[in-house]
Each structure stands twice: as structure tokens, then as C-alpha cells.
């Protein structure tokens, strides 16, 4: 996407920046919620579903793919 596309909606860019900046705090809240629900041993199906979602996101974040090996052609260039 050309750089000019980013200049079209400054509010959207600001929203994305705030989302990125808030992510660590939101992740911490999700982790705390997970601990509270798991420790309570008395959760509703809705909370159990949230726990599954948090665990899935944590797995996704922790499974960083290995870097691809460079091919010989890339090494020559």
C-alpha cells in the first residue's frame, strides 16, 4: 500500500496507535482474568469460553515462527 494511503484518515491512525500502546495492559488484564476464573473453580460457560480465547491468544503470541533459511540465490545477491 502506498504511503499516501496512510494519510487519508488520521483518526484511524491515532486509533491504531492507541490500540498498539494499550495492548500490553489489555494482555495483563486478560492474564489476570484467566487466573481469577481458573482459581474460582466455579465459572460459567461464558467465562470458560473467555478462558479458551485468552489461552488461544497467548499460544498465538508465544508461537513465533522460526526465520526462514536463506536460499543460495539470496546469499549470492
Buried (B, 14 or more C-beta within 10 A) or exposed (E): EEEEEEEEEEEEEEEEEEEEEEEEEEBEEBEEBBEEBEEEEEBEEEBEEBBEEBEEEBEEEEEEEEEEEEEEEEEEE
